[in-house]
Amino acid sequence: MAGGGSYLTLPLLIFTGLPPGVANATNRVGILAGNLVGSLKFAKARVLKKSDLLYFCLPATLGGLLGAWLATQVDDRFLRVFLAVLMLFGSWTVIKRPQIQSDKEEPATPPLKSIPMFLAVGIYAGFIQAGTGFFALAASGILGYHLKRGNAIKTLMNLCLTVPALLLFALHGLVDWPAGIALAAGMSVGGHIGVRLSQESRPNQLRNMVAAAILVSAFFILYPFVKDALG
């Protein structure tokens, strides 16, 4: 209904008792399910192209593996602070919902600069995932793609990079599969309900509510550090 789902699911997993590193990995199970369904829908609508795999998905997948590996190397304390700071930025993006799209004709062949751009997006997505959609849409808009194509590219990209990233996290024993499967099921049902409710809701009010929830979550993620600092 409002976007920025991982800004809520990540702290939710942490609040259920999962360590930040495990929550970050487990969150990918829900992301995988959602983007698989989305990619199939875009493919059926013929919005995707074969060239998307080479120019967007391949560099993003390589970046995703690097980002996921980096995530396995940092401790939970750093990841907790990084997530909280990121969520402060995330609350702003949910409210503003920047949609960068081009008024130029879509390029027949993706420009070569798409490779380093989506490599960078992939590294970020592999590391933390939350907010990836904004960066992917911004990159596709800069490259000359309209929002509909940008959404399709973003969804397929997320699907492709999440598979190996999730496998890497699983090899490091960081995935809580029962929690991940429950998250995937909940996100699937919630996605169906959200699409229907979004037709009847007031977007600005809803985004403000989601942004407030993100800010509250960020506070509680940082609370242990605040508590220690105050003695």
N, C-alpha and C positions, 0 to 999 in steps of 0.2 A: 504493500500500500504506500510506503514512503521511501523505500530504498535503504541502503546501509544495514542490511540484515546482520552481517558479521559483527557490526559494532554492538549488537545486542546478544548474539549467540555466544560470542567469545566470553564476555563477562558472565553470562548465564552459566556456562560450563564451569567457570572458575568458582562461582558461588555455590555450585553443587558439590564442591570439594575437590575438583581436579586441579592439579598443579598447572600453572600457566603454560608450560611447555606441552603437557598432555592435552590441555584444552585447545591449544593452537593446532595441534596435529589432528585431534578428533573432529574439530570443526570442518575439516576437509571432507569428511564422509557426507555431511549434509550438502556441502557445496557440489560435490561430485554428482549426487542425485539430482539436484536442481538444474545443473547445467547440462546433464545428459538429456533430461526432458526438453529443456529449452533448445538444445542443438537439433534434436529430432524434429521439433516444430519448425525451426528455421530452414532445415534441409527440405522438409516437405513443402514449405512455401517457396522454395527455390531462391532463397536470399543468399545462401552460401555459395562460394565458388571453390574450385579445386586449388586455385592459386593461394587461397587463404591459408592452406596448410603449410606452404613453403614460406610465405612472406610474414605471416603473423604467428601461426601456431608453433612452428619449429623453433624460432628464436625464443618465444615465450616459454616453451617447454624446457629448453636448455637453461634459460634464466631461472625458471621455477625450480629446477633441480639444484642449482647453485644456492638459491635463496633458502630452500628447504634444508640444505646441508648447513648453511650458516645458522639457521634456527636451532639445529641440534647442538651447536657449539656454544651457545650462550646459556647462562644460568637463568633460573626462573625469576630471580630478583630483577635482573636487567629487562627481561621480557615483560614483567608486570609494569615496570615504569614506562617502557616504550609503548605498551598498549594504552596506558592511561593518557599519555601525551598525545598519542595518535587519535584517541577518542575525542579529545578536546577539539582537534581539527575536524574530526568526523561530524561533530554536532553542527559545525558551520556548513559543511558540504550538504548535509541533509536539509537544512533550512533553505540554502540558496539553490540547491539542485542545479549547478552549472551544467548546461548542455551545449557543448562546443560542437558545432557542425558547420560544414562548409557550404557556401553559396555557389561554389564552382561545380563544373561537371565532374562526376566521379571518374578518376583515372582508369583507363582500360586495363593497365597493368600496375600493380602496386609499386610505388617507388622504392628504390633500394634502401632509402633511409628508414623505411619501416622496420628493417631488421634490427638495427641498434635500438630503436625506440621500443620495440616490443620485447627485446632482450631485457631492457631495463625494467619494463613493466612486469615481466616474468620473474625477475629477481625479487622484486618487492612482493609479488603475489606468493611466491614460494616461501618467503620469510614470514609474512603475517597475514596476507590475504585481504583483511578488512580495508575497504576503500579502493580495491583494485578496479572496480567498475568505472569510477570517476577517471582514473588515469588512462584506462584503455579507451574510453570514449573521447577523452581529450586528445590522445594520440591519433585515433582514427579521424577525428575532426580536422586536426592539423594536416593530415595526409590527404584530405579532400573528400572524406566519406560522410554522407548524411547519417542522421541518427538511426534510421532503421537498419542500414548496413552496419553501422558501428555497433549496434546492439548484438547483431548476429555474429560479427567478428569477435566481440568481447566474450560471448557465451561459448563459442567453439574454442576460443583460446583458453578460457578457464577450464573447460572440460579436458583439453589435451594436457595442460600443465599440471592439473590436479592429480591425474592418474599416477605418474611417476613420483610426484612429491609425496602422495599418500603412501605409496609403497616404501619410499625411503624412511618416512616417519615410522611405518609399521616395523621395518627392519631394526629400527632403534628402540622398539618396544614402547613407543609414545602414544599409540592409538588405543583409546578405550572403546572397543567395538560395541558393547551394549549401549553406551551413551551415544555413540556415533549413529547407530542404527535408529535409536529413538529420536535423535535430532533430525535425521533424514526423513523419517516418517512424519514427524511434526511439521517440518518445513514443507513437505509435499502437500499435506492437508491445509496448512496455513496459507500456502501459495494459492490454492484453489479458492479459499474463502477470501483472501486478500484481493484477488482480482475482482470478485463480485462486489465486495464492500467499497472498493476504491471508486466505483461508479457512483456511489451515493454519498461519499464523504467529502469534506471540505479539505482540499490538499494542504493549504497553508496551516490550518489548525492542527492537522494530523502531523505534519512535519515538525511543528513546534513541540508537540507532545513527545515525538520520538527523540528529538534533539535533547529535550529535558531528561528523558530516560537515559540517554547516553551519558549526559553529564553526571547524573546521579551514580550511574555505574562506574564512571571514571573515579569519582570520589571514593567509593567503597573499595575499589581496587588499590587506590593509594592509601587508604585508611591505616593499614598496618605500619606504613612508614611514618605517617603523621603521628600515630600513637607512640611509636618509639622515640620520635623527635621530642615529643612533649613529656617524655619520661613515664 
